[in-house]
């Protein structure tokens, strides 16, 4: 589902200014991992990407500091 139905949503979040401003993750590495995951027809697991995306959504929802 992360490579098809939700691909645009995942891409938008991982490439967002909000995510880049968190300064918690290596953004380039995560985007590269996601792109590789999308290209690999034998991809086994999206767990790491799912964890990052879940954290990002949680942080957006509950953070007091808002980024535009």
PyMOL Python script that loads the backbone (N, CA, C, O; Angstrom):
from pymol import cmd

cmd.read_pdbstr("""\
ATOM      1  N   UNK A   1       0.808  -1.203   0.000  1.00  0.00           N
ATOM      2  CA  UNK A   1       0.000   0.000   0.000  1.00  0.00           C
ATOM      3  C   UNK A   1       0.849   1.263   0.000  1.00  0.00           C
ATOM      4  O   UNK A   1       0.409   2.307  -0.482  1.00  0.00           O
ATOM      5  N   UNK A   2       2.062   1.175   0.537  1.00  0.00           N
ATOM      6  CA  UNK A   2       2.928   2.364   0.561  1.00  0.00           C
ATOM      7  C   UNK A   2       3.560   2.648  -0.800  1.00  0.00           C
ATOM      8  O   UNK A   2       4.072   3.743  -1.032  1.00  0.00           O
ATOM      9  N   UNK A   3       3.523   1.683  -1.679  1.00  0.00           N
ATOM     10  CA  UNK A   3       4.088   1.896  -3.013  1.00  0.00           C
ATOM     11  C   UNK A   3       3.003   2.142  -4.050  1.00  0.00           C
ATOM     12  O   UNK A   3       3.306   2.385  -5.218  1.00  0.00           O
ATOM     13  N   UNK A   4       1.758   2.084  -3.640  1.00  0.00           N
ATOM     14  CA  UNK A   4       0.683   2.286  -4.610  1.00  0.00           C
ATOM     15  C   UNK A   4      -0.323   3.310  -4.102  1.00  0.00           C
ATOM     16  O   UNK A   4      -0.197   4.499  -4.398  1.00  0.00           O
ATOM     17  N   UNK A   5      -1.299   2.876  -3.358  1.00  0.00           N
ATOM     18  CA  UNK A   5      -2.388   3.745  -2.933  1.00  0.00           C
ATOM     19  C   UNK A   5      -1.939   4.962  -2.116  1.00  0.00           C
ATOM     20  O   UNK A   5      -2.487   6.054  -2.269  1.00  0.00           O
ATOM     21  N   UNK A   6      -0.961   4.772  -1.268  1.00  0.00           N
ATOM     22  CA  UNK A   6      -0.518   5.869  -0.393  1.00  0.00           C
ATOM     23  C   UNK A   6       0.828   6.468  -0.793  1.00  0.00           C
ATOM     24  O   UNK A   6       1.431   7.209  -0.016  1.00  0.00           O
ATOM     25  N   UNK A   7       1.288   6.162  -1.961  1.00  0.00           N
ATOM     26  CA  UNK A   7       2.615   6.635  -2.377  1.00  0.00           C
ATOM     27  C   UNK A   7       2.719   8.163  -2.365  1.00  0.00           C
ATOM     28  O   UNK A   7       3.697   8.715  -1.861  1.00  0.00           O
ATOM     29  N   UNK A   8       1.735   8.829  -2.906  1.00  0.00           N
ATOM     30  CA  UNK A   8       1.761  10.294  -2.929  1.00  0.00           C
ATOM     31  C   UNK A   8       1.730  10.867  -1.509  1.00  0.00           C
ATOM     32  O   UNK A   8       2.445  11.822  -1.207  1.00  0.00           O
ATOM     33  N   UNK A   9       0.916  10.293  -0.657  1.00  0.00           N
ATOM     34  CA  UNK A   9       0.820  10.741   0.735  1.00  0.00           C
ATOM     35  C   UNK A   9       2.157  10.568   1.468  1.00  0.00           C
ATOM     36  O   UNK A   9       2.612  11.476   2.164  1.00  0.00           O
ATOM     37  N   UNK A  10       2.769   9.407   1.307  1.00  0.00           N
ATOM     38  CA  UNK A  10       4.055   9.141   1.955  1.00  0.00           C
ATOM     39  C   UNK A  10       5.117  10.096   1.417  1.00  0.00           C
ATOM     40  O   UNK A  10       5.868  10.685   2.194  1.00  0.00           O
ATOM     41  N   UNK A  11       5.184  10.251   0.108  1.00  0.00           N
ATOM     42  CA  UNK A  11       6.149  11.163  -0.497  1.00  0.00           C
ATOM     43  C   UNK A  11       5.961  12.590   0.000  1.00  0.00           C
ATOM     44  O   UNK A  11       6.933  13.262   0.346  1.00  0.00           O
ATOM     45  N   UNK A  12       4.736  13.047   0.034  1.00  0.00           N
ATOM     46  CA  UNK A  12       4.457  14.411   0.501  1.00  0.00           C
ATOM     47  C   UNK A  12       4.949  14.620   1.929  1.00  0.00           C
ATOM     48  O   UNK A  12       5.525  15.661   2.248  1.00  0.00           O
ATOM     49  N   UNK A  13       4.721  13.638   2.775  1.00  0.00           N
ATOM     50  CA  UNK A  13       5.143  13.765   4.170  1.00  0.00           C
ATOM     51  C   UNK A  13       6.656  13.672   4.344  1.00  0.00           C
ATOM     52  O   UNK A  13       7.248  14.444   5.099  1.00  0.00           O
ATOM     53  N   UNK A  14       7.273  12.735   3.651  1.00  0.00           N
ATOM     54  CA  UNK A  14       8.720  12.563   3.807  1.00  0.00           C
ATOM     55  C   UNK A  14       9.517  13.711   3.178  1.00  0.00           C
ATOM     56  O   UNK A  14      10.655  13.962   3.574  1.00  0.00           O
ATOM     57  N   UNK A  15       8.941  14.390   2.226  1.00  0.00           N
ATOM     58  CA  UNK A  15       9.627  15.497   1.556  1.00  0.00           C
ATOM     59  C   UNK A  15       9.147  16.864   2.050  1.00  0.00           C
ATOM     60  O   UNK A  15       9.491  17.893   1.470  1.00  0.00           O
ATOM     61  N   UNK A  16       8.368  16.870   3.099  1.00  0.00           N
ATOM     62  CA  UNK A  16       7.793  18.123   3.608  1.00  0.00           C
ATOM     63  C   UNK A  16       8.826  18.950   4.391  1.00  0.00           C
ATOM     64  O   UNK A  16       9.805  18.426   4.925  1.00  0.00           O
ATOM     65  N   UNK A  17       8.571  20.224   4.434  1.00  0.00           N
ATOM     66  CA  UNK A  17       9.395  21.147   5.227  1.00  0.00           C
ATOM     67  C   UNK A  17       9.286  20.783   6.709  1.00  0.00           C
ATOM     68  O   UNK A  17      10.269  20.839   7.448  1.00  0.00           O
ATOM     69  N   UNK A  18       8.102  20.418   7.120  1.00  0.00           N
ATOM     70  CA  UNK A  18       7.897  20.034   8.523  1.00  0.00           C
ATOM     71  C   UNK A  18       8.852  18.912   8.921  1.00  0.00           C
ATOM     72  O   UNK A  18       9.511  18.988   9.958  1.00  0.00           O
ATOM     73  N   UNK A  19       8.923  17.882   8.101  1.00  0.00           N
ATOM     74  CA  UNK A  19       9.798  16.748   8.390  1.00  0.00           C
ATOM     75  C   UNK A  19      11.263  17.164   8.403  1.00  0.00           C
ATOM     76  O   UNK A  19      12.018  16.758   9.287  1.00  0.00           O
ATOM     77  N   UNK A  20      11.659  17.956   7.445  1.00  0.00           N
ATOM     78  CA  UNK A  20      13.051  18.412   7.379  1.00  0.00           C
ATOM     79  C   UNK A  20      13.423  19.286   8.567  1.00  0.00           C
ATOM     80  O   UNK A  20      14.571  19.278   9.011  1.00  0.00           O
ATOM     81  N   UNK A  21      12.469  20.029   9.076  1.00  0.00           N
ATOM     82  CA  UNK A  21      12.734  20.913  10.214  1.00  0.00           C
ATOM     83  C   UNK A  21      12.819  20.175  11.551  1.00  0.00           C
ATOM     84  O   UNK A  21      13.222  20.767  12.552  1.00  0.00           O
ATOM     85  N   UNK A  22      12.454  18.924  11.582  1.00  0.00           N
ATOM     86  CA  UNK A  22      12.535  18.175  12.839  1.00  0.00           C
ATOM     87  C   UNK A  22      13.972  17.934  13.280  1.00  0.00           C
ATOM     88  O   UNK A  22      14.242  17.875  14.480  1.00  0.00           O
ATOM     89  N   UNK A  23      14.877  17.796  12.358  1.00  0.00           N
ATOM     90  CA  UNK A  23      16.289  17.557  12.676  1.00  0.00           C
ATOM     91  C   UNK A  23      16.495  16.364  13.606  1.00  0.00           C
ATOM     92  O   UNK A  23      17.345  16.391  14.496  1.00  0.00           O
ATOM     93  N   UNK A  24      15.723  15.348  13.387  1.00  0.00           N
ATOM     94  CA  UNK A  24      15.852  14.119  14.168  1.00  0.00           C
ATOM     95  C   UNK A  24      16.402  12.997  13.304  1.00  0.00           C
ATOM     96  O   UNK A  24      17.179  12.164  13.770  1.00  0.00           O
ATOM     97  N   UNK A  25      15.995  12.982  12.047  1.00  0.00           N
ATOM     98  CA  UNK A  25      16.328  11.898  11.136  1.00  0.00           C
ATOM     99  C   UNK A  25      17.290  12.359  10.052  1.00  0.00           C
ATOM    100  O   UNK A  25      17.459  13.554   9.807  1.00  0.00           O
ATOM    101  N   UNK A  26      17.904  11.396   9.422  1.00  0.00           N
ATOM    102  CA  UNK A  26      18.699  11.658   8.228  1.00  0.00           C
ATOM    103  C   UNK A  26      17.728  11.618   7.042  1.00  0.00           C
ATOM    104  O   UNK A  26      17.442  10.553   6.496  1.00  0.00           O
ATOM    105  N   UNK A  27      17.236  12.773   6.663  1.00  0.00           N
ATOM    106  CA  UNK A  27      16.178  12.878   5.661  1.00  0.00           C
ATOM    107  C   UNK A  27      16.564  12.250   4.329  1.00  0.00           C
ATOM    108  O   UNK A  27      15.770  11.540   3.711  1.00  0.00           O
ATOM    109  N   UNK A  28      17.771  12.515   3.901  1.00  0.00           N
ATOM    110  CA  UNK A  28      18.217  11.962   2.615  1.00  0.00           C
ATOM    111  C   UNK A  28      18.206  10.439   2.645  1.00  0.00           C
ATOM    112  O   UNK A  28      17.754   9.796   1.697  1.00  0.00           O
ATOM    113  N   UNK A  29      18.697   9.876   3.719  1.00  0.00           N
ATOM    114  CA  UNK A  29      18.755   8.416   3.835  1.00  0.00           C
ATOM    115  C   UNK A  29      17.348   7.819   3.848  1.00  0.00           C
ATOM    116  O   UNK A  29      17.117   6.780   3.231  1.00  0.00           O
ATOM    117  N   UNK A  30      16.433   8.441   4.522  1.00  0.00           N
ATOM    118  CA  UNK A  30      15.064   7.934   4.595  1.00  0.00           C
ATOM    119  C   UNK A  30      14.386   8.011   3.234  1.00  0.00           C
ATOM    120  O   UNK A  30      13.714   7.065   2.822  1.00  0.00           O
ATOM    121  N   UNK A  31      14.555   9.115   2.543  1.00  0.00           N
ATOM    122  CA  UNK A  31      13.971   9.260   1.209  1.00  0.00           C
ATOM    123  C   UNK A  31      14.593   8.256   0.245  1.00  0.00           C
ATOM    124  O   UNK A  31      13.888   7.654  -0.566  1.00  0.00           O
ATOM    125  N   UNK A  32      15.893   8.073   0.327  1.00  0.00           N
ATOM    126  CA  UNK A  32      16.557   7.078  -0.517  1.00  0.00           C
ATOM    127  C   UNK A  32      16.032   5.669  -0.215  1.00  0.00           C
ATOM    128  O   UNK A  32      15.799   4.879  -1.129  1.00  0.00           O
ATOM    129  N   UNK A  33      15.853   5.371   1.046  1.00  0.00           N
ATOM    130  CA  UNK A  33      15.331   4.060   1.438  1.00  0.00           C
ATOM    131  C   UNK A  33      13.915   3.863   0.908  1.00  0.00           C
ATOM    132  O   UNK A  33      13.565   2.788   0.420  1.00  0.00           O
ATOM    133  N   UNK A  34      13.123   4.893   1.009  1.00  0.00           N
ATOM    134  CA  UNK A  34      11.752   4.796   0.517  1.00  0.00           C
ATOM    135  C   UNK A  34      11.724   4.631  -1.009  1.00  0.00           C
ATOM    136  O   UNK A  34      10.979   3.801  -1.532  1.00  0.00           O
ATOM    137  N   UNK A  35      12.523   5.410  -1.708  1.00  0.00           N
ATOM    138  CA  UNK A  35      12.589   5.295  -3.168  1.00  0.00           C
ATOM    139  C   UNK A  35      13.053   3.899  -3.585  1.00  0.00           C
ATOM    140  O   UNK A  35      12.512   3.312  -4.522  1.00  0.00           O
ATOM    141  N   UNK A  36      14.046   3.381  -2.889  1.00  0.00           N
ATOM    142  CA  UNK A  36      14.536   2.029  -3.172  1.00  0.00           C
ATOM    143  C   UNK A  36      13.445   1.000  -2.893  1.00  0.00           C
ATOM    144  O   UNK A  36      13.250   0.063  -3.667  1.00  0.00           O
ATOM    145  N   UNK A  37      12.753   1.179  -1.804  1.00  0.00           N
ATOM    146  CA  UNK A  37      11.651   0.284  -1.451  1.00  0.00           C
ATOM    147  C   UNK A  37      10.577   0.281  -2.545  1.00  0.00           C
ATOM    148  O   UNK A  37      10.047  -0.775  -2.891  1.00  0.00           O
ATOM    149  N   UNK A  38      10.264   1.442  -3.080  1.00  0.00           N
ATOM    150  CA  UNK A  38       9.235   1.553  -4.126  1.00  0.00           C
ATOM    151  C   UNK A  38       9.676   0.905  -5.438  1.00  0.00           C
ATOM    152  O   UNK A  38       8.854   0.348  -6.165  1.00  0.00           O
ATOM    153  N   UNK A  39      10.949   0.977  -5.734  1.00  0.00           N
ATOM    154  CA  UNK A  39      11.457   0.428  -6.996  1.00  0.00           C
ATOM    155  C   UNK A  39      11.652  -1.083  -6.953  1.00  0.00           C
ATOM    156  O   UNK A  39      11.575  -1.753  -7.983  1.00  0.00           O
ATOM    157  N   UNK A  40      11.902  -1.611  -5.779  1.00  0.00           N
ATOM    158  CA  UNK A  40      12.195  -3.044  -5.627  1.00  0.00           C
ATOM    159  C   UNK A  40      10.898  -3.852  -5.657  1.00  0.00           C
ATOM    160  O   UNK A  40      10.064  -3.731  -4.759  1.00  0.00           O
ATOM    161  N   UNK A  41      10.735  -4.667  -6.682  1.00  0.00           N
ATOM    162  CA  UNK A  41       9.522  -5.481  -6.815  1.00  0.00           C
ATOM    163  C   UNK A  41       9.453  -6.587  -5.759  1.00  0.00           C
ATOM    164  O   UNK A  41       8.378  -7.121  -5.484  1.00  0.00           O
ATOM    165  N   UNK A  42      10.582  -6.923  -5.180  1.00  0.00           N
ATOM    166  CA  UNK A  42      10.625  -7.975  -4.160  1.00  0.00           C
ATOM    167  C   UNK A  42      10.729  -7.408  -2.753  1.00  0.00           C
ATOM    168  O   UNK A  42      11.243  -8.062  -1.847  1.00  0.00           O
ATOM    169  N   UNK A  43      10.237  -6.187  -2.577  1.00  0.00           N
ATOM    170  CA  UNK A  43      10.375  -5.568  -1.265  1.00  0.00           C
ATOM    171  C   UNK A  43       9.682  -6.424  -0.202  1.00  0.00           C
ATOM    172  O   UNK A  43       8.560  -6.898  -0.379  1.00  0.00           O
ATOM    173  N   UNK A  44      10.375  -6.593   0.863  1.00  0.00           N
ATOM    174  CA  UNK A  44       9.922  -7.493   1.916  1.00  0.00           C
ATOM    175  C   UNK A  44       9.183  -6.774   3.039  1.00  0.00           C
ATOM    176  O   UNK A  44       8.174  -7.267   3.543  1.00  0.00           O
ATOM    177  N   UNK A  45       9.687  -5.614   3.424  1.00  0.00           N
ATOM    178  CA  UNK A  45       9.119  -4.964   4.591  1.00  0.00           C
ATOM    179  C   UNK A  45       9.227  -3.446   4.477  1.00  0.00           C
ATOM    180  O   UNK A  45      10.226  -2.902   4.005  1.00  0.00           O
ATOM    181  N   UNK A  46       8.191  -2.802   4.915  1.00  0.00           N
ATOM    182  CA  UNK A  46       8.176  -1.344   4.965  1.00  0.00           C
ATOM    183  C   UNK A  46       8.189  -0.863   6.412  1.00  0.00           C
ATOM    184  O   UNK A  46       7.849   0.286   6.692  1.00  0.00           O
ATOM    185  N   UNK A  47       8.576  -1.733   7.317  1.00  0.00           N
ATOM    186  CA  UNK A  47       8.465  -1.423   8.743  1.00  0.00           C
ATOM    187  C   UNK A  47       9.217  -0.155   9.132  1.00  0.00           C
ATOM    188  O   UNK A  47       8.668   0.687   9.842  1.00  0.00           O
ATOM    189  N   UNK A  48      10.455  -0.002   8.683  1.00  0.00           N
ATOM    190  CA  UNK A  48      11.235   1.180   9.054  1.00  0.00           C
ATOM    191  C   UNK A  48      10.575   2.452   8.526  1.00  0.00           C
ATOM    192  O   UNK A  48      10.470   3.441   9.250  1.00  0.00           O
ATOM    193  N   UNK A  49      10.144   2.433   7.307  1.00  0.00           N
ATOM    194  CA  UNK A  49       9.491   3.604   6.716  1.00  0.00           C
ATOM    195  C   UNK A  49       8.184   3.879   7.446  1.00  0.00           C
ATOM    196  O   UNK A  49       7.848   5.031   7.722  1.00  0.00           O
ATOM    197  N   UNK A  50       7.459   2.826   7.752  1.00  0.00           N
ATOM    198  CA  UNK A  50       6.214   2.974   8.496  1.00  0.00           C
ATOM    199  C   UNK A  50       6.455   3.607   9.867  1.00  0.00           C
ATOM    200  O   UNK A  50       5.667   4.443  10.307  1.00  0.00           O
ATOM    201  N   UNK A  51       7.517   3.222  10.534  1.00  0.00           N
ATOM    202  CA  UNK A  51       7.840   3.804  11.838  1.00  0.00           C
ATOM    203  C   UNK A  51       8.096   5.308  11.721  1.00  0.00           C
ATOM    204  O   UNK A  51       7.581   6.095  12.515  1.00  0.00           O
ATOM    205  N   UNK A  52       8.882   5.692  10.744  1.00  0.00           N
ATOM    206  CA  UNK A  52       9.205   7.107  10.556  1.00  0.00           C
ATOM    207  C   UNK A  52       7.936   7.882  10.225  1.00  0.00           C
ATOM    208  O   UNK A  52       7.690   8.943  10.798  1.00  0.00           O
ATOM    209  N   UNK A  53       7.145   7.367   9.320  1.00  0.00           N
ATOM    210  CA  UNK A  53       5.909   8.033   8.928  1.00  0.00           C
ATOM    211  C   UNK A  53       4.952   8.148  10.116  1.00  0.00           C
ATOM    212  O   UNK A  53       4.327   9.191  10.306  1.00  0.00           O
ATOM    213  N   UNK A  54       4.836   7.103  10.900  1.00  0.00           N
ATOM    214  CA  UNK A  54       3.975   7.131  12.088  1.00  0.00           C
ATOM    215  C   UNK A  54       4.436   8.189  13.083  1.00  0.00           C
ATOM    216  O   UNK A  54       3.627   8.939  13.630  1.00  0.00           O
ATOM    217  N   UNK A  55       5.744   8.239  13.309  1.00  0.00           N
ATOM    218  CA  UNK A  55       6.277   9.257  14.205  1.00  0.00           C
ATOM    219  C   UNK A  55       5.970  10.652  13.679  1.00  0.00           C
ATOM    220  O   UNK A  55       5.545  11.528  14.433  1.00  0.00           O
ATOM    221  N   UNK A  56       6.185  10.854  12.397  1.00  0.00           N
ATOM    222  CA  UNK A  56       5.954  12.158  11.798  1.00  0.00           C
ATOM    223  C   UNK A  56       4.495  12.589  11.958  1.00  0.00           C
ATOM    224  O   UNK A  56       4.226  13.729  12.336  1.00  0.00           O
ATOM    225  N   UNK A  57       3.575  11.707  11.679  1.00  0.00           N
ATOM    226  CA  UNK A  57       2.151  12.029  11.809  1.00  0.00           C
ATOM    227  C   UNK A  57       1.791  12.300  13.269  1.00  0.00           C
ATOM    228  O   UNK A  57       1.050  13.237  13.568  1.00  0.00           O
ATOM    229  N   UNK A  58       2.314  11.486  14.164  1.00  0.00           N
ATOM    230  CA  UNK A  58       2.084  11.699  15.594  1.00  0.00           C
ATOM    231  C   UNK A  58       2.634  13.057  16.026  1.00  0.00           C
ATOM    232  O   UNK A  58       1.961  13.814  16.725  1.00  0.00           O
ATOM    233  N   UNK A  59       3.844  13.354  15.612  1.00  0.00           N
ATOM    234  CA  UNK A  59       4.485  14.609  15.991  1.00  0.00           C
ATOM    235  C   UNK A  59       3.697  15.805  15.455  1.00  0.00           C
ATOM    236  O   UNK A  59       3.497  16.784  16.174  1.00  0.00           O
ATOM    237  N   UNK A  60       3.258  15.736  14.228  1.00  0.00           N
ATOM    238  CA  UNK A  60       2.449  16.812  13.636  1.00  0.00           C
ATOM    239  C   UNK A  60       1.170  17.035  14.429  1.00  0.00           C
ATOM    240  O   UNK A  60       0.743  18.171  14.634  1.00  0.00           O
ATOM    241  N   UNK A  61       0.573  15.958  14.865  1.00  0.00           N
ATOM    242  CA  UNK A  61      -0.706  16.039  15.562  1.00  0.00           C
ATOM    243  C   UNK A  61      -0.585  16.589  16.977  1.00  0.00           C
ATOM    244  O   UNK A  61      -1.492  17.268  17.459  1.00  0.00           O
ATOM    245  N   UNK A  62       0.518  16.302  17.638  1.00  0.00           N
ATOM    246  CA  UNK A  62       0.616  16.629  19.049  1.00  0.00           C
ATOM    247  C   UNK A  62       1.705  17.625  19.415  1.00  0.00           C
ATOM    248  O   UNK A  62       1.886  17.942  20.591  1.00  0.00           O
ATOM    249  N   UNK A  63       2.411  18.107  18.451  1.00  0.00           N
ATOM    250  CA  UNK A  63       3.470  19.074  18.733  1.00  0.00           C
ATOM    251  C   UNK A  63       2.869  20.453  18.981  1.00  0.00           C
ATOM    252  O   UNK A  63       1.902  20.858  18.336  1.00  0.00           O
ATOM    253  N   UNK A  64       3.463  21.153  19.923  1.00  0.00           N
ATOM    254  CA  UNK A  64       3.025  22.527  20.173  1.00  0.00           C
ATOM    255  C   UNK A  64       3.686  23.484  19.209  1.00  0.00           C
ATOM    256  O   UNK A  64       3.155  24.558  18.925  1.00  0.00           O
ATOM    257  N   UNK A  65       4.846  23.097  18.702  1.00  0.00           N
ATOM    258  CA  UNK A  65       5.551  23.924  17.738  1.00  0.00           C
ATOM    259  C   UNK A  65       5.020  23.591  16.357  1.00  0.00           C
ATOM    260  O   UNK A  65       5.125  22.450  15.907  1.00  0.00           O
ATOM    261  N   UNK A  66       4.452  24.575  15.686  1.00  0.00           N
ATOM    262  CA  UNK A  66       3.841  24.351  14.381  1.00  0.00           C
ATOM    263  C   UNK A  66       4.734  24.943  13.287  1.00  0.00           C
ATOM    264  O   UNK A  66       5.200  26.078  13.389  1.00  0.00           O
ATOM    265  N   UNK A  67       4.955  24.161  12.263  1.00  0.00           N
ATOM    266  CA  UNK A  67       5.708  24.603  11.105  1.00  0.00           C
ATOM    267  C   UNK A  67       4.730  24.832   9.970  1.00  0.00           C
ATOM    268  O   UNK A  67       3.720  24.139   9.854  1.00  0.00           O
ATOM    269  N   UNK A  68       5.032  25.784   9.157  1.00  0.00           N
ATOM    270  CA  UNK A  68       4.160  26.071   8.008  1.00  0.00           C
ATOM    271  C   UNK A  68       4.677  25.353   6.799  1.00  0.00           C
ATOM    272  O   UNK A  68       4.091  25.458   5.722  1.00  0.00           O
TER     273      UNK A  68
END
""", "prot")
cmd.dss("prot")
cmd.show_as("cartoon", "prot")
cmd.util.cbc("prot")
cmd.orient("prot")
